[in-house]
C-alpha cells in the first residue's frame, strides 16, 4: 500500500518522529441523496465516514463491515473500493503518531440492526453536499468529492 502513487493528505511527516502504520477501511454510504455518517464525540466532536482500523489478521472488508456496524448500527452490502490515501497524524486517543493508510469503499446501507456499540458514536443521515462540507479529514473529503457524481 505504500508508494509514491498513493495520494497523501494532511501534514508532512516529520523526520524526528516515528509513525506506526495504521491501515483502515472507511465507507461512503449513500441512500436517496443522503449519506450515513458517524458523529464521534471524542477526542473532539466531529462527523466522519464510518470505519476504522483493520485489526491484525483481519481482512479490509471484514473490518469495514465490523467498523460500520460498531459506529452506526447498520449492516451494509456490495462494497466496492473507491480509492486509498494516506495521512500522517497524531492520534491522541492512542497517544500515537500514525501513518494512516485509509481505504475508502462505497457500499449500500441495508438496514439498521442496532444502536452504535462504540462509545461516543451516533449514526447521522445528512445530504451528501452537507457531509462534504463537514468532514474534517481532507482525504475523506477528497475521495467523497470525486465519487459524488457516481452515487
C-alpha positions as CSV (number, residue, x, y, z in Angstrom):
1,X,0.0,0.0,0.0
2,X,2.9,2.3,0.4
3,X,4.3,4.1,-2.6
4,X,4.7,7.4,-4.4
5,X,1.4,6.9,-6.4
6,X,-0.7,6.9,-3.3
7,X,-2.1,10.4,-2.6
8,X,-1.1,11.9,0.7
9,X,-3.3,14.4,2.6
10,X,-2.6,16.5,5.7
11,X,0.7,17.2,7.5
12,X,4.0,16.3,6.0
13,X,5.7,13.5,8.1
14,X,8.4,14.8,10.4
15,X,11.8,13.2,10.2
16,X,12.2,13.4,14.0
17,X,9.0,11.2,14.6
18,X,8.4,7.5,14.3
19,X,5.0,6.7,12.8
20,X,3.2,3.4,13.3
21,X,1.4,2.1,10.2
22,X,-2.4,2.0,10.8
23,X,-4.4,0.6,7.9
24,X,-8.1,1.3,8.0
25,X,-11.3,0.8,6.0
26,X,-14.0,3.5,5.7
27,X,-17.4,3.7,4.0
28,X,-19.3,6.2,1.8
29,X,-22.9,5.1,2.4
30,X,-25.4,6.8,0.1
31,X,-29.1,6.5,0.1
32,X,-31.6,8.8,-1.6
33,X,-29.3,11.7,-1.9
34,X,-28.1,11.4,1.7
35,X,-25.1,9.8,3.3
36,X,-24.9,7.8,6.6
37,X,-22.1,9.3,8.7
38,X,-21.0,8.7,12.2
39,X,-20.6,11.6,14.7
40,X,-17.8,10.9,17.2
41,X,-17.7,12.9,20.4
42,X,-14.1,12.2,21.5
43,X,-11.3,13.3,21.3
44,X,-13.2,16.2,19.5
45,X,-16.8,16.2,18.3
46,X,-16.8,15.6,14.6
47,X,-18.5,13.9,11.7
48,X,-16.7,11.1,10.0
49,X,-17.1,8.4,7.3
50,X,-17.9,5.3,9.3
51,X,-14.9,3.0,9.6
52,X,-11.7,2.5,11.4
53,X,-8.6,0.4,11.9
54,X,-8.0,-3.1,10.5
55,X,-7.1,-5.5,13.2
56,X,-4.1,-7.8,12.8
57,X,-5.2,-10.8,10.7
58,X,-8.4,-9.2,9.7
59,X,-9.3,-8.5,6.0
60,X,-10.2,-4.9,4.9
61,X,-13.7,-6.0,4.0
62,X,-14.4,-7.7,7.4
63,X,-13.0,-4.6,9.1
64,X,-15.3,-2.4,7.0
65,X,-18.4,-4.3,8.0
66,X,-17.4,-4.5,11.6
67,X,-16.5,-0.9,12.0
68,X,-19.6,0.4,10.2
69,X,-21.8,-1.7,12.4
70,X,-19.9,-0.6,15.6
71,X,-20.2,3.1,14.7
72,X,-23.6,3.2,13.1
73,X,-25.5,0.0,14.0
74,X,-26.2,-0.5,10.3
75,X,-25.4,-3.5,8.1
76,X,-24.0,-2.9,4.6
77,X,-23.8,-4.7,1.3
78,X,-21.9,-4.6,-2.1
79,X,-18.8,-2.6,-1.0
80,X,-16.5,-1.5,-3.8
81,X,-13.3,0.3,-3.3
82,X,-13.3,4.0,-4.3
83,X,-9.7,4.8,-3.5
84,X,-7.0,4.9,-1.0
85,X,-4.9,7.6,0.6
86,X,-2.5,8.1,3.5
87,X,-2.0,10.8,6.1
88,X,0.4,11.3,8.9
89,X,-1.4,12.2,12.2
90,X,-1.2,12.3,15.9
91,X,-4.0,10.1,17.4
92,X,-4.5,11.5,21.0
93,X,-6.9,8.6,21.9
94,X,-3.9,6.2,21.5
95,X,-1.1,8.7,22.2
96,X,0.4,7.6,18.9
97,X,1.9,9.2,15.8
98,X,0.4,7.2,12.9
99,X,0.8,6.7,9.2
100,X,-2.9,6.0,8.4
101,X,-3.5,4.2,5.1
102,X,-7.2,4.7,4.5
103,X,-9.1,2.5,2.0
104,X,-12.4,4.1,1.2
105,X,-15.3,2.0,-0.1
106,X,-18.8,2.8,-1.5
107,X,-21.4,0.5,0.0
108,X,-25.1,0.2,0.2
109,X,-26.6,0.7,3.7
110,X,-29.0,-2.2,4.1
111,X,-30.7,-1.7,7.5
112,X,-30.3,-0.5,11.0
113,X,-29.8,-3.5,13.2
114,X,-29.0,-1.8,16.5
115,X,-27.7,1.4,18.0
116,X,-24.0,2.1,17.6
117,X,-22.0,0.0,20.1
118,X,-18.9,2.1,20.0
119,X,-18.9,4.7,22.9
120,X,-19.5,8.3,21.9
121,X,-20.7,7.5,18.3
122,X,-24.0,8.4,16.8
123,X,-25.4,7.5,13.3
124,X,-26.4,10.6,11.3
125,X,-28.1,10.9,7.9
126,X,-27.4,14.1,6.0
127,X,-27.4,15.5,2.4
128,X,-24.3,14.5,0.6
129,X,-23.2,18.1,-0.1
130,X,-23.6,19.0,3.6
131,X,-21.5,15.9,4.5
132,X,-18.8,17.1,2.1
133,X,-18.5,20.4,3.9
134,X,-18.5,18.9,7.4
135,X,-15.9,16.1,7.1
136,X,-12.7,17.4,8.8
137,X,-10.3,14.9,7.1
138,X,-9.2,16.2,3.8
139,X,-8.6,12.7,2.4
140,X,-12.2,11.7,3.1
141,X,-13.5,15.0,1.6
142,X,-11.3,14.5,-1.5
143,X,-12.5,11.0,-2.1
144,X,-16.1,11.8,-1.4
145,X,-15.9,14.8,-3.8
146,X,-14.5,12.5,-6.5
147,X,-17.3,10.0,-6.2
148,X,-20.3,12.3,-5.6
149,X,-21.1,12.2,-9.4
150,X,-21.3,8.4,-9.3
151,X,-23.8,8.0,-6.4
